Amino acid sequence: MEVAVPVTSISKAFNFNVLATSVDQRPANPIALIPIWSTKKLSLLTICASNSISGDNTHTHLFLTRCSTKPGTNTDNGRGQDSSTGSNPSLKLENPSTPVSNNSLASSVSSPSSSRGLVLDLGTIEWWDCNEIGSPVVRRFLSDEEERWYMWYHGNSSKKPEADCIGLAVSKNGIHWERGTGPVISSGDVGIVMNCSQDWWAFDTMSIRPSQVLIMSSNRVKASSAVYWLYYSGFSSEKVDFVDDDSLEFNLENPERFCLENNSHGNGKIFKSLPGLAMSQDGRHWARIEGDHHSGALFDVGTEREWDSLFIASPQVVFHGNGDLRMYYHSFDMENGHFAIGIARSRDGIKWVKLGKIMGGGKIGSFDEYGVMNPSVVKSKKGGKYVMAYEGVAADGRRSIGLAVSPDGLKDWRRFQDEEVLRPSEKDAWDSKGIGCPCLVQMDGDDDEWRLYYRGIGNGGRTGIGMAFCLGNDISSFRRWTGFRF
């Protein structure tokens, strides 16, 4: 007999602990979780017990799904029904879910040359993303009828600059995006799709930022179709002690803030962050999945002597094969004084085992001398090698984007070259102060084409999301998008 547990708010975590059952057997009575968007015709989302990565030989079956346009979207799944998104009550907007083309937004960028590569600017005044945006997670869906692009990203408003939300924008070509001015309501809307948790004990009460979205079918998740898995960074108000010995020429902070107009909100402070997981059937209405940690996070920071003892950020997950998922994340290695990227491994995507640090700071004088962060890893469709785009931090704090490759995604990561593959633009451009948070997308087709979405920083700390591309086998040469040439 299945026990149905209704979820009354998107901000409430699923009260399901994967440690509650022995790994030797699956529970006789799995908990059926009813997503809040299923208000008319119930479509049960069932989570079963987890198997440890090290233990018995029983594998949890996970299948990476190449979905057509909208995985799990059902016209009977409460379409058009009200749903609780925990939206900011101070934002009083008319028709908040109505899509708005990014082309219609007024921008402070003065000329086409200074806006080269920009595909998503800040929202206008009073919008949820008018103050800062970043952390683009871009997915492309193909079907016989259409091409559809989704972009999840974080943003905040000038009224609450310290509280990031996760929003969704959509596109038909990955260049011109439609966004929403407020929370989504139905399965066709765009805008805010996830807010910070309202539970005092949770790890993500202060801020949330997306890191990866996978579309998978699993024997632990019983649903009528594939389900979106959102891995994200959750920030709490717990401050982390860090004594700067004046070796850093920039402020170490977590989460990073760039808008100079609101530099009093957490600027130069380090708040604890941990990795989280949420699931959805339409990419818009999310339910948190409670992990091993008492706060609901998937796992905790390392011990005092370990490299990841300060925080865990940007948990980017790659599906390697059935029962084998890899998570790449970054932290700040206090012993070596640089940002570093580590890896964890899982059989079910919920219970993780850390494997250690895989990349640290580069050579003296290099663009990533003070470390690497915000990894974006793709298993190449041609050759099967793993390609990682990452944000490199120079000694003066300047940010650029580099590449690394590995034959198996676990070890032997080698920097693609000693120089960055994409650097900040020239003076007065929208991304002249720094670029980072890369999202690497490999296109389908005979041509070996890649797209690189990224966060750019301009004058006054103004942020935006840009896109660069490369054609052919030489992925070391990315060019900012300037028009339809590909």
C-alpha positions as CSV (number, residue, x, y, z in Angstrom):
1,M,0.0,0.0,0.0
2,E,1.4,3.4,-0.9
3,V,1.1,6.4,1.4
4,A,0.3,9.6,-0.4
5,V,1.9,12.7,1.1
6,P,0.6,16.0,-0.4
7,V,3.1,18.7,-0.7
8,T,1.5,22.0,0.2
9,S,4.2,24.4,-0.8
10,I,7.1,24.5,-3.2
11,S,9.3,25.9,-0.4
12,K,8.6,22.8,1.8
13,A,11.1,20.0,1.6
14,F,9.9,16.4,0.8
15,N,10.1,14.7,4.2
16,F,11.9,11.7,2.9
17,N,15.2,10.5,4.3
18,V,17.1,8.1,2.1
19,L,18.9,6.7,5.2
20,A,15.6,5.5,6.8
21,T,15.8,2.1,5.2
22,S,18.5,-0.6,4.9
23,V,20.4,-0.7,1.7
24,D,19.8,-4.5,1.5
25,Q,16.2,-4.2,0.5
26,R,13.7,-1.8,-0.9
27,P,10.9,-0.7,1.4
28,A,7.7,-2.6,1.2
29,N,5.7,0.7,1.4
30,P,7.5,3.4,-0.6
31,I,6.3,6.9,0.0
32,A,4.4,8.4,-3.0
33,L,5.0,12.1,-3.3
34,I,2.3,14.1,-4.9
35,P,3.8,17.2,-6.6
36,I,1.8,20.3,-6.0
37,W,1.1,20.9,-9.7
38,S,-1.0,17.7,-9.8
39,T,-4.2,19.2,-8.5
40,K,-6.7,17.7,-11.0
41,K,-5.4,14.4,-12.0
42,L,-2.9,12.9,-9.6
43,S,0.3,11.6,-11.1
44,L,2.3,10.0,-8.3
45,L,6.0,10.7,-8.0
46,T,7.4,7.9,-5.9
47,I,10.8,7.9,-4.2
48,C,12.2,4.5,-3.1
49,A,15.1,3.7,-0.8
50,S,18.7,4.5,-1.7
51,N,21.5,2.1,-2.4
52,S,25.0,3.1,-1.2
53,I,27.7,3.7,-3.7
54,S,29.8,1.2,-1.7
55,G,28.1,-1.8,-0.3
56,D,26.0,-4.4,-2.1
57,N,26.0,-5.0,-5.8
58,T,22.4,-3.8,-6.3
59,H,22.2,-1.0,-8.7
60,T,19.7,1.7,-8.8
61,H,18.6,2.1,-12.4
62,L,18.9,5.6,-13.8
63,F,18.2,6.4,-17.4
64,L,19.2,9.7,-19.0
65,T,16.4,10.8,-21.2
66,R,16.6,12.6,-24.5
67,C,13.3,14.3,-24.2
68,S,11.4,16.0,-26.9
69,T,10.1,19.4,-25.9
70,K,8.6,19.4,-22.5
71,P,9.3,16.2,-20.4
72,G,6.5,15.3,-18.1
73,T,4.1,18.0,-19.1
74,N,0.5,16.8,-19.0
75,T,-2.4,18.9,-19.9
76,D,-4.3,17.3,-17.0
77,N,-1.6,18.1,-14.5
78,G,-3.4,21.1,-12.9
79,R,-2.7,23.4,-15.8
80,G,-3.7,26.9,-15.0
81,Q,-4.2,26.1,-11.3
82,D,-2.8,28.3,-8.6
83,S,0.4,27.0,-7.0
84,S,2.3,28.3,-4.0
85,T,5.7,29.6,-5.1
86,G,6.6,31.6,-2.0
87,S,6.8,34.7,-4.1
88,N,7.9,38.1,-2.8
89,P,4.7,39.8,-1.7
90,S,6.3,43.2,-2.2
91,L,6.4,42.7,-6.0
92,K,3.0,43.7,-7.2
93,L,3.0,43.0,-10.9
94,E,0.2,42.7,-13.4
95,N,0.2,39.4,-15.3
96,P,3.5,38.3,-13.7
97,S,3.7,35.2,-15.8
98,T,3.3,36.8,-19.2
99,P,6.4,36.1,-21.3
100,V,8.4,39.2,-22.3
101,S,11.0,39.2,-25.1
102,N,14.5,40.2,-23.9
103,N,14.8,42.2,-27.1
104,S,12.3,44.7,-25.8
105,L,14.2,45.5,-22.6
106,A,16.0,48.8,-22.4
107,S,19.7,48.3,-21.8
108,S,22.4,50.5,-20.5
109,V,24.8,49.1,-23.1
110,S,25.3,51.9,-25.5
111,S,26.4,50.3,-28.8
112,P,26.3,47.0,-30.6
113,S,30.0,46.5,-30.2
114,S,29.8,46.9,-26.5
115,S,26.9,44.4,-26.2
116,R,28.6,41.7,-28.3
117,G,27.6,38.3,-26.9
118,L,24.8,39.5,-24.6
119,V,21.7,37.4,-24.9
120,L,19.9,38.1,-21.5
121,D,20.2,41.5,-19.8
122,L,18.8,42.5,-16.4
123,G,15.1,42.8,-16.0
124,T,13.5,46.3,-15.8
125,I,12.8,48.1,-12.6
126,E,10.5,46.2,-10.2
127,W,11.1,42.9,-11.9
128,W,12.4,40.0,-9.8
129,D,15.7,39.9,-11.7
130,C,16.3,43.7,-12.1
131,N,19.4,43.8,-9.8
132,E,21.6,40.9,-10.6
133,I,21.4,37.7,-12.8
134,G,23.8,34.8,-13.3
135,S,24.3,31.0,-13.1
136,P,22.8,30.1,-16.5
137,V,21.9,26.4,-16.9
138,V,20.9,25.9,-20.5
139,R,19.2,22.9,-22.1
140,R,18.2,22.3,-25.7
141,F,15.2,20.0,-26.6
142,L,14.5,18.8,-30.1
143,S,11.5,17.1,-31.6
144,D,10.1,16.7,-35.1
145,E,7.9,19.8,-34.6
146,E,10.1,22.3,-32.9
147,E,13.4,23.3,-31.3
148,R,13.0,24.5,-27.7
149,W,15.6,26.0,-25.3
150,Y,15.2,26.4,-21.5
151,M,17.4,28.6,-19.3
152,W,17.3,28.4,-15.6
153,Y,19.2,31.2,-13.9
154,H,19.4,33.0,-10.6
155,G,18.3,36.6,-10.1
156,N,17.4,39.1,-7.4
157,S,15.6,42.4,-7.2
158,S,16.8,45.8,-5.8
159,K,14.3,45.4,-3.0
160,K,15.8,42.1,-1.8
161,P,19.3,42.0,-3.3
162,E,20.5,39.4,-0.7
163,A,17.9,36.8,-1.7
164,D,18.5,35.0,-5.0
165,C,15.6,33.2,-6.7
166,I,15.7,30.7,-9.6
167,G,13.9,31.7,-12.7
168,L,13.2,30.2,-16.1
169,A,13.5,31.8,-19.6
170,V,12.6,30.0,-22.9
171,S,13.8,30.4,-26.5
172,K,13.3,28.9,-29.9
173,N,17.0,29.3,-30.9
174,G,19.0,29.8,-27.7
175,I,19.6,33.5,-28.5
176,H,16.4,35.4,-28.2
177,W,14.8,34.7,-24.8
178,E,11.4,35.2,-23.3
179,R,11.3,35.8,-19.6
180,G,8.7,36.5,-16.9
181,T,8.3,39.4,-14.6
182,G,7.2,37.4,-11.5
183,P,6.3,33.8,-10.3
184,V,5.0,31.2,-12.7
185,I,1.5,29.9,-12.3
186,S,0.8,27.4,-15.0
187,S,3.0,25.0,-16.9
188,G,3.3,27.4,-19.8
189,D,4.6,30.3,-17.9
190,V,8.1,31.7,-17.4
191,G,9.5,33.7,-14.5
192,I,10.3,32.7,-10.9
193,V,10.2,28.9,-10.5
194,M,11.8,28.4,-7.1
195,N,12.3,30.5,-4.0
196,C,14.4,30.1,-0.8
197,S,13.1,27.6,1.8
198,Q,10.9,28.9,4.6
199,D,11.9,26.2,7.0
200,W,14.2,27.6,9.7
201,W,16.3,24.4,9.8
202,A,17.0,24.2,6.0
203,F,20.3,24.9,4.3
204,D,18.8,27.2,1.6
205,T,16.9,29.8,3.6
206,M,19.0,32.8,2.4
207,S,19.7,32.2,-1.3
208,I,19.6,29.6,-4.1
209,R,21.4,29.3,-7.4
210,P,21.0,26.6,-10.1
211,S,23.9,24.4,-11.1
212,Q,22.5,21.6,-13.4
213,V,19.3,20.2,-14.7
214,L,19.1,16.6,-15.8
215,I,16.1,14.8,-17.3
216,M,16.1,11.2,-16.1
217,S,13.9,8.2,-15.5
218,S,14.7,6.2,-12.4
219,N,13.3,3.1,-10.7
220,R,13.4,5.3,-7.5
221,V,11.1,7.8,-9.1
222,K,7.8,6.4,-10.3
223,A,6.2,8.9,-12.7
224,S,4.4,8.7,-15.9
225,S,7.4,10.2,-17.8
226,A,10.9,11.5,-17.3
227,V,11.5,14.0,-14.5
228,Y,13.6,17.1,-14.2
229,W,16.3,16.9,-11.6
230,L,17.6,20.3,-10.5
231,Y,20.9,20.4,-8.6
232,Y,21.5,23.7,-6.9
233,S,23.6,25.6,-4.3
234,G,21.7,26.6,-1.2
235,F,23.0,29.3,1.1
236,S,22.0,29.8,4.8
237,S,22.6,32.7,7.1
238,E,25.4,30.8,8.9
239,K,28.6,32.7,8.5
240,V,31.9,30.9,8.0
241,D,35.0,32.0,9.9
242,F,37.9,32.8,7.5
243,V,41.0,34.7,8.5
244,D,42.6,36.5,5.6
245,D,46.4,36.7,5.9
246,D,46.4,39.5,3.3
247,S,47.6,37.1,0.6
248,L,44.4,37.6,-1.4
249,E,44.1,40.8,-3.5
250,F,40.3,40.4,-3.6
251,N,37.4,39.8,-1.2
252,L,36.6,36.1,-0.7
253,E,32.8,35.9,-0.4
254,N,30.1,33.3,-0.8
255,P,27.7,33.9,-2.6
256,E,29.6,36.4,-4.7
257,R,27.9,39.7,-5.2
258,F,28.9,42.2,-8.0
259,C,26.4,45.0,-8.0
260,L,28.1,48.0,-6.3
261,E,24.9,49.7,-5.5
262,N,24.0,47.1,-3.0
263,N,27.5,46.3,-1.6
264,S,26.2,46.3,2.0
265,H,24.3,43.1,1.6
266,G,26.8,40.3,2.3
267,N,29.7,41.8,0.3
268,G,32.9,40.3,1.5
269,K,31.1,37.8,3.8
270,I,31.3,34.0,3.5
271,F,28.0,32.2,4.2
272,K,27.8,28.4,4.3
273,S,26.4,26.8,1.2
274,L,25.6,23.1,0.5
275,P,24.3,21.1,-2.5
276,G,20.6,20.5,-2.9
277,L,18.2,18.6,-5.2
278,A,14.7,19.3,-6.4
279,M,12.4,17.5,-8.9
280,S,9.8,18.6,-11.3
281,Q,7.5,17.2,-14.0
282,D,7.4,20.4,-16.1
283,G,10.6,22.3,-15.2
284,R,8.6,25.0,-13.5
285,H,7.1,23.6,-10.3
286,W,9.7,22.1,-8.1
287,A,9.7,20.0,-4.9
288,R,12.8,19.7,-2.8
289,I,14.2,16.2,-2.1
290,E,15.6,15.8,1.3
291,G,19.2,14.5,1.4
292,D,21.4,12.9,4.0
293,H,22.3,16.1,5.9
294,H,20.1,17.2,8.8
295,S,19.4,20.5,6.9
296,G,18.0,18.6,3.9
297,A,21.2,19.1,1.8
298,L,22.8,16.2,-0.1
299,F,26.0,16.2,2.0
300,D,28.0,18.4,4.3
301,V,31.3,20.3,4.0
302,G,34.5,18.6,4.8
303,T,36.2,18.4,8.2
304,E,38.5,21.2,9.4
305,R,41.6,19.8,7.7
306,E,39.9,19.0,4.4
307,W,40.0,21.2,1.3
308,D,36.2,21.8,1.2
309,S,35.7,22.7,4.8
310,L,34.4,26.2,4.1
311,F,31.4,25.6,1.7
312,I,30.2,23.5,-1.1
313,A,29.1,25.4,-4.2
314,S,28.0,24.8,-7.9
315,P,27.1,21.1,-7.7
316,Q,27.2,20.2,-11.4
317,V,26.1,16.6,-12.2
318,V,26.9,14.4,-15.2
319,F,25.2,11.2,-16.1
320,H,28.0,8.7,-17.0
321,G,26.0,5.5,-17.2
322,N,23.4,3.4,-15.4
323,G,24.1,3.7,-11.7
324,D,27.0,6.1,-12.1
325,L,26.6,9.9,-11.7
326,R,29.4,12.3,-11.0
327,M,29.1,15.6,-9.2
328,Y,31.7,18.4,-9.8
329,Y,31.7,21.2,-7.3
330,H,34.0,23.9,-6.0
331,S,35.1,25.3,-2.6
332,F,38.0,27.4,-1.3
333,D,41.1,25.4,-0.2
334,M,42.3,27.4,2.8
335,E,45.6,25.4,3.2
336,N,46.7,26.2,-0.4
337,G,44.9,29.5,-0.7
338,H,43.0,29.0,-3.9
339,F,39.6,27.9,-5.3
340,A,39.5,24.2,-6.2
341,I,37.1,21.7,-7.9
342,G,36.3,18.3,-6.4
343,I,34.2,15.3,-7.4
344,A,31.6,13.1,-5.7
345,R,30.0,10.0,-7.1
346,S,26.5,8.4,-6.7
347,R,24.5,5.5,-7.9
348,D,21.1,7.1,-7.4
349,G,21.7,10.9,-7.7
350,I,20.7,11.4,-4.0
351,K,23.3,9.6,-1.8
352,W,26.9,10.8,-2.6
353,V,30.4,9.8,-1.8
354,K,33.2,12.3,-2.1
355,L,36.3,11.3,-4.1
356,G,38.5,14.4,-3.4
357,K,39.9,17.4,-5.2
358,I,40.7,17.1,-8.9
359,M,41.8,20.6,-9.9
360,G,43.4,23.6,-8.1
361,G,45.2,26.8,-8.9
362,G,47.2,27.2,-12.1
363,K,50.8,28.4,-12.8
364,I,52.1,31.6,-11.3
365,G,50.9,34.5,-13.4
366,S,48.3,32.5,-15.2
367,F,44.6,33.5,-15.6
368,D,43.7,30.8,-13.0
369,E,46.6,31.2,-10.6
370,Y,44.2,31.6,-7.6
371,G,42.0,28.7,-8.5
372,V,39.2,27.3,-10.5
373,M,35.4,27.3,-9.7
374,N,31.9,26.9,-11.2
375,P,32.7,23.8,-13.3
376,S,30.5,22.8,-16.3
377,V,31.3,19.3,-17.5
378,V,30.1,17.6,-20.7
379,K,30.8,14.1,-21.9
380,S,31.6,14.7,-25.6
381,K,29.4,13.0,-28.1
382,K,32.5,12.5,-30.3
383,G,35.2,10.5,-28.7
384,G,33.6,10.2,-25.3
385,K,36.1,12.5,-23.5
386,Y,35.0,14.8,-20.7
387,V,35.3,18.5,-21.4
388,M,35.1,21.0,-18.5
389,A,34.6,24.7,-18.8
390,Y,35.5,26.5,-15.6
391,E,35.9,30.0,-14.2
392,G,39.5,30.8,-13.5
393,V,40.5,33.3,-10.9
394,A,43.7,35.4,-11.4
395,A,45.8,36.8,-8.6
396,D,44.0,40.2,-8.8
397,G,40.6,38.5,-8.8
398,R,39.9,38.9,-12.5
399,R,37.7,36.2,-13.9
400,S,38.0,34.4,-17.2
401,I,36.9,31.0,-18.6
402,G,39.2,28.1,-19.3
403,L,38.9,24.5,-20.4
404,A,40.2,21.1,-19.2
405,V,39.8,17.6,-20.5
406,S,39.8,14.1,-19.0
407,P,39.6,10.6,-20.5
408,D,37.2,9.3,-17.9
409,G,35.9,12.4,-16.0
410,L,37.3,11.1,-12.7
411,K,41.0,11.9,-12.8
412,D,43.9,13.0,-15.1
413,W,42.2,16.4,-15.8
414,R,44.5,18.4,-18.0
415,R,44.1,22.1,-18.8
416,F,43.4,22.5,-22.5
417,Q,45.9,25.2,-22.8
418,D,47.8,27.7,-20.6
419,E,45.5,30.6,-21.6
420,E,41.8,31.2,-21.2
421,V,39.4,30.3,-24.0
422,L,37.3,33.3,-23.3
423,R,38.4,36.5,-21.6
424,P,36.6,39.7,-20.6
425,S,35.8,42.1,-23.4
426,E,37.5,45.5,-23.9
427,K,36.8,48.6,-21.9
428,D,33.2,49.7,-21.4
429,A,31.7,46.5,-22.8
430,W,28.9,44.8,-20.8
431,D,31.3,42.0,-19.7
432,S,34.6,44.0,-19.5
433,K,35.1,43.4,-15.7
434,G,35.0,39.7,-15.7
435,I,33.2,36.5,-17.0
436,G,32.4,33.2,-15.3
437,C,29.7,30.7,-14.4
438,P,30.1,28.9,-17.8
439,C,27.5,26.5,-19.2
440,L,28.8,24.4,-22.0
441,V,26.4,23.0,-24.6
442,Q,27.4,20.6,-27.4
443,M,25.1,20.9,-30.4
444,D,23.7,18.0,-32.4
445,G,24.7,17.6,-36.0
446,D,27.6,16.7,-38.3
447,D,29.5,19.9,-37.4
448,D,31.3,19.8,-34.1
449,E,29.6,23.0,-32.7
450,W,29.7,24.1,-29.1
451,R,28.0,27.0,-27.3
452,L,29.2,28.6,-24.1
453,Y,26.8,30.5,-22.0
454,Y,28.3,32.6,-19.2
455,R,27.7,35.4,-16.7
456,G,29.4,38.7,-17.6
457,I,30.2,41.7,-15.3
458,G,30.4,45.2,-16.5
459,N,30.8,48.7,-15.1
460,G,29.3,49.2,-11.6
461,G,29.0,45.4,-11.2
462,R,26.1,45.2,-13.7
463,T,25.6,41.6,-14.7
464,G,24.2,39.9,-17.7
465,I,24.2,36.5,-19.5
466,G,26.1,36.0,-22.7
467,M,26.9,33.4,-25.3
468,A,30.0,32.5,-27.3
469,F,30.4,29.6,-29.8
470,C,33.0,27.6,-31.7
471,L,32.9,25.5,-34.8
472,G,35.1,22.5,-35.7
473,N,37.4,20.4,-33.6
474,D,39.2,23.4,-32.1
475,I,37.2,24.1,-29.0
476,S,40.0,26.4,-27.8
477,S,38.7,29.2,-30.0
478,F,35.3,30.7,-28.8
479,R,33.9,33.8,-30.3
480,R,31.1,35.9,-28.9
481,W,27.8,35.8,-30.8
482,T,27.2,38.8,-33.0
483,G,24.5,37.6,-35.3
484,F,23.0,34.6,-37.1
485,R,26.1,33.0,-38.8
486,F,25.7,29.4,-37.7
